[in-house]
Amino acid sequence: MIKKDILVTGDRPTGKLHLGHYVGTLENRIKLQNDYDCFFLIADLHMLTTHNEKVGELRGNIESLVIDWLSIGLDPKKSCFYLQSLVPEINELTLLLSMICSVPRVQRIPTLKEKLSHMGDTDNYSLGLLSYPILMSADILIFNANKVPVGEDQLSHVELARELSRRFNSLYGNTIVEPEPLISEFSRLVGIDGKSKMSKSLNNCIYLADDDTEVQKKVMKMFTDPNRTSPDIPGKVEGNPVFIYHDIFNNNLEELEDFKDRYSKGKIGDVEVKKSLAKNINNFLDPIREKRLQVSKNRGEIFDIIIEGSKQARLIAKDNLEKIKDAMKITFKEI
């Protein structure tokens, strides 16, 4: 049997997943789970870096996350679903990697800069937030992952993991695999407000769990061309959020080209275009909703899946960590 490459990716349990998650990462994972040994991480420790006051919601969010995964077609029989905090070897590797990573190097991570700027007072952030890129590297390197699927906005994290693996191997011998990124075709999906990427914190999402009515309501409020005040005014198609969504979710290419042609000539209103989009998004979500109903009938099995996957993940992580500590000559089994 040919040994498959190892792939690691995951999500923070901070709430429901949305179309942006699907387009950016989830759709790709469904395909990748057939070709790789996939480890899907429930990143509860990463959640604490920005949501440490919401620990009361954590268990429910973990369950919600796995239900979303199962509903879109991720399969725990093909892949390993595991909880970050149930694999303490990740934490130990984070500490060891922090010894070979400088503070300025971490501070150059673009997404860390973005998180700090959103906080306002950039002097008042935790050490955990500062070091989360190293924790993310440990998530990857503890399993000797060959591949890490990311959007372009997360590429800097994989590059840090690659640098740390090279640094470690240079110091202690060739022990840790240097991972390679798998770039997603769509790294970001604009939110329904048309201003920035779809984000729970910005309240501009269409969730995978939204029902028919909620989807229609959100689509009808979507941002379009701000200069178009009536249907007879030619509108801009390029960069228009409604047409960005149509390009992804409307499989009727003939209808879509007709919409674009008439829209650019001022011969169709936003309402008709949006109604079609709502219908197509709902058509896309219907199979996910059906699967969600089936999964929800067996909610008691969700944590069984997580615990079993975490046990499997820990066996591999423990073995790899022993090799890493042996290479560093810090294994003292009997003193």
Secondary structure, DSSP 4 states (H G I P E B T S, - for coil): -PPPPEEEEEE--SS--BHHHIIIIIHHHHHHTTTSEEEEEE-HHHHHHHHGGGGGGHHHHHHHHHHHHHHHT--TTTSEEEEGGG-THHHHHHHHHHTTS-HHHHHT-HHHHHHHHHHS-TTS--HHHHTHHHHHHHHHHTTT-SEEEE-GGGHHHHHHHHHHHHHHHHHH-S-S---EEEE-S----B-TTSSSB--GGGT---BTT--HHHHHHHHHT----TT--STTS----TT-HHHHHHHHH---HHHHHHHHHHHHHT-S-HHHHHHHHHHHHHHHHHHHHHHHHHHHTTGGGHHHHHHHHHHHHHHHHHHHHHHHHHHHT---S--
